[in-house]
């Protein structure tokens, strides 16, 4: 999947974030590199699967809400 240097950089970035920003970042990484799979993200990066899933839910909710603002 990703080489060790990229994984190290992604983990470092995630460590510097907290709360909803961290979960959103984790969800974006899962979406971009692991086909949206929280399970694969957990396996390859060691992140909490439920946190990744929660981040994905909030990202979808925010995208939907911002799209509705401009209709």
N, C-alpha and C positions, 0 to 999 in steps of 0.2 A: 504494500500500500504506500505508505509514506516513509521516506528515509529517516534515519535516527536524528539528524540535525533538525529537520522540519518538526518532528515530534517534540524535540526538546524546546524549540522556539514556541510552539503552540502551548505546551504545558507551562512554560515560563509566563507567557502572556495571561493565561487563565489564572495563575497564582496571584497575579497582581490585581485582579478584579474581585469584586464581592457582590453578593446578592443577585438582584435581577440582571445586572449587567454581565455577571459571570455566567449565569444560566443561559442568557441570550447568546453569548459568545460560544458556549459549549454546543448549543443547538445549531448555530451557524456552521461550526466545524463539522458536526455530525452530518448536516445537510450537504455541505460542499465536498467532503472527503469520504463519507461512509454511507452514502445513499440515504441519509436521514435516519439511520439505524442507531438507536440509543444503545442497543446491545453490542454492536461492533465498536462503538465509541468506548464503551465500558471495557471491552476486551483489550483493545489496542492502546488506549490512553489511560486506563485505570480510573476513569471518572464515574461518578455515581449515575447509574442509569436513570433513576427517578428524577434527578436534577436536570439531566439532558432532556427528558420527556417534558418536564414542566417548562423548561425554557422554550421548547418547540411549540407548546400550546400557547404560551404568551406571545411568541413571535407571530404565529398565525393570527391570533386575536388582534394584535396591533396592526398587522398588514391589512386585515379585513376592515378594521375601524378607520384607518387612514384612507382607504379606498372609498369608503362610504362618505367621507367628508366632502369629496369633490364631485359627487353625483348630483 
